[in-house]
Amino acid sequence: MAMFNPYQQYEKQSVMTASPGELTLMLYNGCIKFIKMGIKYIEEGNIGEANNAIQKAQDIINELAVTLDMEYEIAEQMYLLYEYMERRLIEANISKDMGILHEVEELIVELRDTWAEVIKLNRQQRYGGYE
């Protein structure tokens, strides 16, 4: 019998009720989490777990890429950036290069922070300055 986990229930509900913008933010946060895990596992010498974590980060990058609305010019530029990051994650996974992981992490953090600011500004415009 599975135990009731209120955190898992909250997390599931958060995903189910999130706006598309909030879902994108969650994907960025998840990617950062898995990159950090990959780095930690490499430091510990746990190559199998590092591989799994980096592949999860790659999966998130793929998801971000395939959900782009290519009608907008910026989407093409974002696609190229996601493609670059995915390639770099593959390289990092093959060579277990933490420097590459840090590089991709920095790019994702910058995108996440920018996206969070966009969400904040959108809410301020929509709700007259209230968050």
C-alpha positions in Angstrom: 0.0 0.0 0.0 1.4 3.4 -1.0 1.8 6.0 1.7 0.1 9.4 1.1 2.7 12.0 0.4 1.2 15.5 0.8 4.2 17.1 -1.0 3.7 14.9 -4.1 0.0 15.7 -4.1 0.8 19.5 -3.8 3.4 19.2 -6.6 1.0 17.3 -8.9 -1.7 19.9 -8.2 0.7 22.7 -8.9 1.5 21.3 -12.3 -2.1 20.6 -13.1 -3.2 24.2 -12.3 -0.1 26.1 -13.7 -0.3 28.5 -16.6 1.8 27.8 -19.6 4.3 30.4 -18.5 4.5 28.8 -15.0 5.0 25.4 -16.6 7.9 26.8 -18.6 9.4 28.2 -15.4 9.0 24.7 -13.7 10.8 23.1 -16.7 13.7 25.6 -16.3 13.9 24.9 -12.6 13.8 21.1 -13.2 16.6 21.4 -15.7 18.8 23.3 -13.3 18.0 20.7 -10.6 19.1 17.8 -12.8 22.3 19.6 -14.0 23.2 20.2 -10.4 22.5 16.6 -9.6 24.7 15.6 -12.5 27.6 17.7 -11.2 27.2 16.3 -7.7 27.2 12.7 -9.0 30.3 13.3 -11.1 32.0 14.7 -8.0 31.0 11.6 -6.1 32.2 9.3 -8.9 28.7 8.0 -9.4 28.8 7.8 -13.2 25.5 5.9 -13.6 23.5 8.5 -11.6 25.3 11.3 -13.3 24.2 9.9 -16.7 20.6 9.6 -15.6 20.5 13.2 -14.2 22.1 14.7 -17.3 19.7 12.7 -19.6 16.8 14.1 -17.6 18.2 17.6 -18.2 18.4 16.8 -21.9 14.8 15.6 -21.9 13.7 18.9 -20.4 15.6 20.9 -23.1 14.0 18.8 -25.7 10.5 19.5 -24.2 11.3 23.2 -24.2 12.4 23.1 -27.9 9.4 21.1 -29.2 6.9 23.4 -27.4 8.1 26.6 -29.1 5.6 28.4 -31.3 7.7 28.8 -34.5 5.4 31.6 -35.8 7.5 34.0 -33.8 11.1 35.0 -34.9 12.4 34.6 -31.3 11.3 31.0 -31.3 13.8 30.2 -34.1 16.6 31.8 -32.0 15.5 29.9 -28.9 15.4 26.7 -30.8 19.0 27.2 -31.9 20.0 27.9 -28.3 18.2 24.8 -27.0 19.9 22.8 -29.7 23.2 24.1 -28.6 22.5 23.3 -25.0 21.4 19.8 -25.8 24.6 19.2 -27.8 26.7 20.5 -24.9 24.8 18.3 -22.4 25.6 15.3 -24.6 29.3 16.2 -24.7 29.3 16.7 -20.9 27.6 13.4 -20.4 30.1 11.5 -22.6 33.2 13.2 -21.0 31.7 13.8 -17.6 32.9 17.4 -18.0 31.6 19.6 -15.1 32.7 22.8 -16.9 30.3 22.1 -19.7 27.5 21.4 -17.2 28.2 24.7 -15.4 28.1 26.5 -18.8 24.7 25.1 -19.6 23.5 25.7 -16.1 24.4 29.4 -16.4 22.5 29.6 -19.7 19.4 28.0 -18.2 19.6 30.2 -15.0 19.7 33.3 -17.2 16.6 32.1 -19.2 14.8 31.1 -16.1 15.4 34.5 -14.4 14.3 36.3 -17.6 11.2 34.2 -17.8 10.4 34.8 -14.2 10.6 38.5 -14.8 8.3 38.3 -17.8 5.8 36.4 -15.7 6.0 39.1 -13.0 5.6 42.0 -15.4 2.7 40.2 -17.1 0.9 39.8 -13.7 1.6 43.5 -12.8 0.0 44.6 -16.1 -2.9 42.2 -15.8 -3.7 42.9 -12.2 -2.7 46.5 -11.9 0.5 46.1 -10.0 -0.7 43.4 -7.7 1.1 40.0 -7.6 
